[in-house]
Amino acid sequence: MIHMYPSVEDLLFHLRNNYDVMLLVIAVFSITITYLLSTPRRRIHIRNGESDAAAPGGSGSRDIPGRLGVPFIGETFSFLKATNSTKGCYDFVRLRRSWYGKCFKTRIFGKIHVFVPSPEAAKQIFTNDFVDFNKGYVKSMADAVGEKSLLCVPHDSHKRIRRLLADPFSMPSLSKFVQKFDQILTQKLKKLHESGETFSVLQFSMKMIFDAMCNMLMSITEDSFLRTLEKDCTAVSDAMLSFPLMIPGTRYYKGIKARQRLMAIFKKMIADRRCGKETHDDFLQSMLQRDSYPSSEKLDDSELMDNLLTLIIAGQTTTAAAMMWSVKYLDENTQAQATLREEQISIAKHKQDGAPLTLEDLNKMSYGLKVVKETLRMSNVLLWFPRVVLNDCVIDGFQIHKGWHVNIDATCMHFDPALYKDPMQFEPSRFDEMRKPYSFIPFGSGPRTCLGMNMAKLTLLVFLHRLTSGYRWTIQDHDPSLEKKAHIPRLRSGCPITLEALNDGK
């Protein structure tokens, strides 16, 4: 039986395990009671996201199945229960799809959400960004990264900010980044092997990428300072899926306070550079050199600071998770691991000892790129892509109303057996063939395609090269449980491994 409202057991679970939810219950209790007492017990039509049942469809359209629950709360408790479990927040989507079919509606965080999992829907939404759809995020996510973040700004600002943020992701900048990242990675893997210690791939990758991003963007290299920044960035990231209640003890409160500290640090760095106390060859310096440019050709300070934070968090969390999943998947498919290792050793044999990788080397990694793509398909570090509907429309035959949120469900598509044969199997060679357009969307598509797409792919290739050409590994904990309260899927164990040097490597 499908319940429209959370059970008593669900409520008690959240009151025990989620302080944010307890505070929300207090905040909306009187509103809910008023609604229940004043609303007739009848089904009413949904119109513009204001009421609870499906509206009559337009010509040739159907009512979309699903449950909305009471205003504001809806199925938020169930969503947070999934987020707070070791199955991950996507379990909420998976369960409702088994009830209603591939397309369904729900209400979470006060908004009506529709999950659409077809390449045709993805094409319709991505190609009409800023026309019929706009970026959609829960309030806590927008508050965490900032209203001037590329993730949140309206159309008139997005194109300008995206263009000005492009420099770190240009090929000349990426070439420098790759060589620096490769040198640091090589040294750290060697130390870990020599020590014989077991280490978490996730935590190792998180630290590596965070340090590399801070170096590239702001020339920060001092370890204690980096760890202070990383702690606050982690708090901001943790707040991105939380109730926006500014009350001490909540994840939202901790995240917003951490954001305030980071903004103060960025503000001081900008001031020091403007007065000549510091000068570096990095992204921040290149932005400040535009101070005398017209407003259309520069970022103001709030735009600069919000997007520094966005680039660090977005680059760190997603790429580090993908690195972790790549190790797990390759460990489970020894044939794919052997094929990848053969390719990487062949490339290493043609390089001088100690020479860093170049973009030319990475371009030779044809099988390595297939491993990267298959890792991204299966790991789904971006579970879905949210958009707000700007005009009434029909998607996949269902009537969708202005103000609703549509989520392009990349996870469902990436595991759809109609699109991928044996989708639960890690098989990089499936990318020998061209995929159906909009069926492979780990970085989104259209005008909002992930700005760091090439950096993420190159970083993963460097990691896979150094790992497989120099070492074998043993995973020490095969627990498949996911980390709780994370907005991207990550193993709770972090995938702990021990390295063994290859005898046949260069």
C-alpha positions in Angstrom: 0.0 0.0 0.0 1.3 3.5 -0.9 0.9 6.1 1.9 0.3 9.7 1.0 1.7 11.0 4.3 4.7 10.0 6.4 4.0 7.3 9.0 4.4 7.8 12.7 7.5 5.6 12.5 9.0 7.9 9.8 8.4 10.9 11.9 10.0 9.4 15.0 12.9 8.2 12.9 13.6 11.8 11.7 13.1 13.4 15.1 15.8 11.0 16.5 18.2 11.3 13.6 17.7 14.7 11.9 17.6 17.8 14.0 16.8 19.8 10.9 13.6 17.9 10.4 12.6 18.3 14.0 12.9 22.1 13.7 10.9 22.0 10.4 8.1 20.1 12.1 7.9 22.8 14.7 8.0 25.6 12.1 5.2 24.2 9.9 3.0 22.4 12.4 0.4 25.1 12.8 0.3 25.7 9.0 -0.4 22.0 8.4 -3.1 21.7 11.0 -4.8 24.8 9.6 -4.7 23.3 6.1 -6.0 19.9 7.2 -8.9 21.5 9.1 -9.9 23.9 6.4 -9.5 21.9 3.2 -12.5 19.7 2.1 -11.8 16.0 1.7 -11.9 15.9 -2.0 -9.5 15.7 -4.9 -8.8 19.0 -6.5 -6.9 20.0 -9.6 -3.3 21.1 -9.6 -2.7 24.4 -11.3 0.6 26.2 -11.3 1.8 24.0 -8.5 -0.7 25.3 -5.9 -2.9 22.3 -5.2 -2.7 18.6 -4.8 -4.0 16.5 -7.7 -3.3 16.3 -11.4 -4.7 19.0 -13.7 -6.6 18.1 -16.9 -4.0 17.5 -19.6 -3.6 19.6 -22.7 -4.3 18.3 -26.1 -2.8 14.8 -26.4 -1.2 15.0 -22.9 -1.8 12.8 -19.9 -2.0 13.5 -16.1 1.3 12.6 -14.5 1.1 10.0 -11.7 2.5 10.6 -8.2 1.6 12.0 -4.7 2.1 15.5 -3.4 1.0 15.3 0.2 0.2 18.4 2.2 1.5 21.8 1.0 5.1 22.5 1.7 5.9 19.2 3.5 4.7 16.8 0.8 7.1 13.8 0.8 10.1 15.7 2.2 10.3 13.4 5.2 10.6 10.4 2.9 13.2 12.1 0.8 15.3 13.0 3.8 14.9 9.5 5.2 16.5 8.2 2.0 19.2 10.9 2.2 19.9 9.9 5.8 20.2 6.2 4.9 23.1 4.1 3.5 21.1 3.6 0.3 21.4 7.2 -0.7 18.8 9.8 -1.6 18.2 8.2 -5.0 16.4 5.4 -3.3 13.5 7.8 -2.9 13.3 8.1 -6.7 13.8 4.4 -7.3 11.0 3.4 -5.0 8.5 5.9 -6.5 9.4 4.8 -10.0 8.4 1.2 -9.0 5.1 2.6 -7.8 4.2 5.0 -10.6 6.4 4.2 -13.6 9.3 6.1 -15.1 7.7 9.6 -15.0 6.2 10.7 -11.7 5.6 13.8 -9.6 6.2 14.5 -5.9 6.5 17.4 -3.6 9.8 18.0 -1.7 11.1 21.1 0.1 7.8 22.9 -0.7 8.1 22.5 -4.5 6.4 20.1 -7.0 9.1 18.0 -8.7 8.6 15.8 -11.8 11.2 13.2 -12.7 11.7 12.6 -16.4 14.1 9.9 -17.6 14.1 9.8 -21.4 16.7 11.2 -24.0 13.8 12.9 -25.7 12.8 14.8 -22.5 16.5 15.6 -21.9 16.8 17.1 -25.4 13.7 19.1 -25.0 14.7 20.6 -21.7 18.5 21.1 -22.4 17.9 22.7 -25.8 15.3 25.1 -24.4 17.3 26.3 -21.3 16.6 30.0 -20.5 13.6 29.9 -22.9 11.1 27.4 -21.3 13.3 26.2 -18.4 15.7 27.7 -15.9 18.1 26.2 -13.3 16.3 24.8 -10.3 17.9 24.3 -6.9 16.6 23.9 -3.4 17.0 27.0 -1.3 19.7 25.6 0.9 21.8 24.8 -2.1 21.5 28.3 -3.5 22.2 29.9 -0.1 25.3 27.7 0.3 27.1 28.6 -2.9 25.7 32.2 -3.2 23.2 34.0 -5.3 25.9 35.2 -7.7 27.1 31.6 -8.3 27.0 30.4 -11.9 24.7 27.7 -10.6 22.0 30.2 -9.6 22.2 33.4 -11.6 19.5 34.3 -14.2 20.0 34.1 -17.9 21.2 37.7 -18.3 24.2 37.1 -16.0 24.9 33.5 -16.8 26.4 33.9 -20.2 28.8 36.7 -19.1 29.9 34.9 -15.9 30.4 31.6 -17.7 32.6 33.3 -20.3 34.7 35.1 -17.7 35.2 31.9 -15.7 36.3 29.9 -18.8 40.1 30.7 -18.5 41.0 28.0 -15.9 39.4 25.5 -18.2 41.1 26.5 -21.5 43.6 24.1 -23.0 46.7 26.2 -22.0 45.5 26.4 -18.4 44.6 22.7 -18.3 48.0 21.7 -19.7 49.6 23.5 -16.7 47.1 22.0 -14.3 47.6 18.4 -15.6 51.4 18.6 -15.2 51.3 20.0 -11.7 48.6 17.6 -10.6 50.5 14.7 -12.0 53.7 15.6 -10.2 51.9 15.9 -6.8 49.9 12.7 -7.4 53.0 10.7 -8.3 54.8 11.7 -5.1 51.8 11.0 -2.9 51.1 7.6 -4.3 54.8 6.7 -3.9 54.8 7.7 -0.2 51.6 5.8 0.4 53.1 2.7 -1.2 56.3 3.0 0.7 54.5 3.4 4.0 52.4 0.3 3.3 49.4 2.0 4.9 45.8 1.5 3.9 44.1 4.7 2.8 40.6 5.9 1.7 40.6 6.6 -2.0 37.8 9.1 -1.4 39.6 11.1 1.2 42.8 10.9 -0.7 41.2 12.2 -3.8 39.2 14.9 -2.0 42.4 16.3 -0.5 44.4 16.1 -3.7 41.8 17.8 -5.8 41.0 20.5 -3.2 44.7 21.4 -3.0 45.1 21.4 -6.7 42.0 23.6 -7.2 43.1 26.1 -4.5 46.6 26.3 -6.1 45.2 26.9 -9.6 42.6 29.4 -8.5 44.3 31.3 -5.7 47.9 30.0 -5.4 47.3 28.7 -1.9 49.8 26.0 -0.9 50.3 26.2 2.8 48.9 23.0 4.3 47.4 24.2 7.5 45.6 27.0 5.7 44.3 24.5 3.1 42.9 22.3 5.8 41.1 25.2 7.4 39.6 26.1 4.1 38.7 22.5 3.3 36.9 22.1 6.6 34.7 25.1 5.9 34.1 24.1 2.3 33.0 20.7 3.5 30.5 22.3 5.9 29.1 24.4 3.0 28.8 21.2 0.9 27.0 19.4 3.7 24.5 22.2 3.9 23.5 21.9 0.3 20.7 19.4 1.0 19.3 20.6 4.3 16.4 22.6 5.6 17.1 26.4 5.4 16.7 27.0 9.1 19.3 29.4 10.6 19.2 27.8 14.1 22.4 26.7 15.9 23.1 23.0 15.5 21.6 22.5 12.1 23.7 21.6 9.0 22.3 24.7 7.3 23.5 26.9 10.2 26.9 25.4 10.2 27.2 25.7 6.4 26.1 29.3 6.3 28.6 30.2 9.1 31.3 28.4 7.2 30.4 30.3 4.1 30.7 33.6 5.9 34.2 32.7 7.1 35.2 31.8 3.6 33.8 35.0 2.1 35.8 37.0 4.7 39.0 35.1 3.7 38.4 35.7 0.0 37.6 39.4 0.6 40.9 39.9 2.5 42.8 38.1 -0.3 41.3 40.4 -2.9 42.1 43.5 -0.8 45.7 42.4 -0.3 46.2 41.8 -4.0 44.7 45.1 -4.9 47.0 47.0 -2.6 50.0 45.1 -3.9 50.7 43.0 -0.8 50.5 39.8 -2.9 50.8 39.1 -6.6 50.4 35.6 -8.2 50.0 34.1 -11.6 46.6 32.5 -11.1 42.9 32.8 -11.9 42.2 35.3 -9.1 44.9 37.6 -10.3 43.7 37.4 -13.9 40.2 38.5 -12.7 41.6 41.4 -10.6 43.5 42.7 -13.6 40.1 43.4 -15.2 39.2 46.0 -12.5 39.4 48.8 -15.1 37.3 46.9 -17.7 33.7 47.7 -18.5 31.2 45.9 -16.2 30.4 43.4 -19.0 34.0 42.3 -19.1 34.6 41.7 -15.4 33.2 40.1 -12.3 32.3 42.2 -9.3 33.6 41.1 -5.9 30.5 39.2 -4.9 30.4 37.4 -8.2 34.1 36.5 -7.9 33.8 35.2 -4.4 30.7 33.2 -4.9 32.2 31.5 -8.0 35.5 30.8 -6.4 33.6 28.8 -3.8 31.4 27.2 -6.5 34.4 26.1 -8.6 36.2 24.6 -5.5 33.2 22.6 -4.2 31.9 21.5 -7.6 35.3 20.4 -8.8 36.3 18.6 -5.6 33.3 16.6 -4.7 32.2 15.2 -8.0 35.7 14.3 -9.4 36.9 12.8 -6.1 33.8 10.6 -6.0 34.3 9.5 -9.6 37.9 8.5 -8.7 36.7 6.4 -5.9 34.1 4.7 -8.0 36.7 4.0 -10.8 38.8 2.0 -8.4 35.8 0.0 -7.2 34.6 -0.8 -10.7 38.0 -1.7 -12.0 38.5 -4.0 -9.0 35.3 -5.8 -9.9 36.2 -6.2 -13.6 39.7 -7.6 -13.8 39.6 -7.8 -17.6 38.9 -4.1 -17.9 41.6 -3.4 -15.4 44.1 -5.5 -17.3 43.3 -3.8 -20.6 43.6 -0.4 -19.1 46.9 -1.3 -17.4 48.4 -2.5 -20.7 47.5 0.7 -22.4 48.9 2.9 -19.6 52.2 0.9 -19.2 52.7 1.3 -23.0 52.4 5.1 -22.7 54.7 5.2 -19.6 57.4 3.2 -21.4 57.8 6.0 -23.9 58.4 8.7 -21.3 61.5 9.6 -19.4 61.6 8.8 -15.7 60.0 11.5 -13.7 58.5 13.3 -16.7 55.0 14.6 -16.1 52.1 13.7 -18.3 51.1 16.0 -21.1 47.9 16.6 -23.0 49.4 14.7 -25.8 49.9 11.7 -23.6 46.3 11.9 -22.4 45.0 12.0 -25.9 46.6 8.6 -26.5 44.5 7.0 -23.8 41.6 5.8 -25.9 40.7 2.9 -23.6 41.3 5.1 -20.6 38.7 7.6 -21.9 36.2 4.7 -22.2 36.9 3.7 -18.6 36.3 7.3 -17.6 33.0 7.4 -19.5 31.8 4.1 -18.1 32.7 5.2 -14.6 30.7 8.4 -15.0 27.8 6.4 -16.4 27.6 4.1 -13.5 28.6 6.4 -10.6 26.2 9.2 -11.5 27.9 11.7 -9.3 25.2 14.1 -10.6 22.0 12.1 -10.1 19.7 14.4 -11.9 19.6 17.9 -13.5 16.9 20.2 -12.0 15.1 22.9 -14.0 12.2 25.2 -13.2 9.4 25.3 -15.8 8.9 28.8 -17.2 5.9 28.0 -19.4 3.3 25.3 -19.4 4.5 22.5 -21.7 4.1 18.8 -22.5 7.1 16.5 -21.7 7.1 12.8 -22.6 3.3 13.1 -23.1 2.6 14.5 -19.7 1.2 18.0 -19.0 3.8 20.0 -17.0 2.9 23.4 -15.5 4.7 26.7 -15.0 6.5 26.8 -11.7 7.0 23.1 -11.4 10.5 21.6 -11.2 11.5 19.0 -13.8 14.4 16.8 -13.0 16.2 15.2 -15.9 16.9 11.8 -14.4 20.4 10.9 -15.7 20.7 8.0 -13.3 17.6 6.3 -14.7 18.8 6.8 -18.3 22.3 5.6 -17.6 20.8 2.3 -16.2 18.1 1.9 -18.8 18.4 -1.6 -20.4 16.8 -0.1 -23.6 19.7 2.3 -23.9 22.6 0.2 -22.4 22.9 -3.6 -22.6 23.5 -5.2 -19.2 23.6 -1.7 -17.6 24.6 -2.9 -14.2 27.9 -4.3 -15.6 31.0 -2.2 -15.8 31.9 -2.5 -19.5 34.0 0.3 -21.0 34.0 -1.2 -24.4 30.3 -0.3 -24.8 31.7 3.2 -25.7 33.2 1.7 -28.8 29.9 2.6 -30.3 28.2 5.9 -30.6 25.5 6.4 -28.0 22.0 7.7 -28.6 22.0 11.5 -28.4 21.2 12.7 -24.8 21.4 9.2 -23.4 24.8 9.9 -21.8 24.7 13.1 -19.8 27.1 13.0 -16.9 27.9 16.7 -17.4 24.5 17.9 -18.6 24.1 19.5 -22.0 23.2 22.8 -23.7 24.2 26.2 -22.5 24.6 25.0 -18.9 27.0 22.1 -19.7 29.4 21.6 -16.9 32.2 24.2 -17.2 34.7 21.8 -15.7 33.9 18.8 -17.9 37.3 18.6 -19.6 39.2 19.2 -16.4 37.3 16.3 -14.7 38.0 13.9 -17.6 41.7 14.8 -17.7 42.1 14.6 -13.9 40.5 11.1 -13.9 42.9 10.0 -16.8 45.9 11.2 -14.9 44.8 9.4 -11.7 44.0 6.1 -13.6 47.4 6.3 -15.5 49.5 6.7 -12.3 47.5 4.1 -10.4 47.3 1.3 -13.0 50.8 1.8 -14.6 52.6 1.8 -11.3 50.5 -0.3 -8.9 48.0 -3.0 -8.2 45.7 -2.5 -5.2 43.7 -4.5 -2.7 40.4 -3.1 -1.4 40.2 -3.6 2.3 36.4 -3.0 2.8 33.8 -4.0 0.2 30.8 -2.6 2.0 28.5 -1.2 -0.7 26.7 1.1 1.8 26.6 4.8 0.8 27.6 7.8 2.9 24.7 9.4 4.7 23.4 12.9 4.0 25.6 13.3 0.9 24.2 15.0 -2.2 26.3 12.8 -4.5 26.7 9.0 -4.1 29.8 8.1 -2.2 30.8 4.8 -0.5 30.6 5.1 3.3 33.9 3.3 3.6 35.6 5.7 1.1 37.0 2.6 -0.7 40.1 1.9 1.5 43.0 0.3 -0.5 46.6 -0.9 0.0 49.0 -0.4 -2.9 51.5 -2.9 -4.3 54.1 -1.8 -6.8 54.1 -3.5 -10.2 57.1 -5.7 -11.0 56.6 -5.3 -14.8 56.0 -1.5 -14.7 58.5 1.0 -15.9 
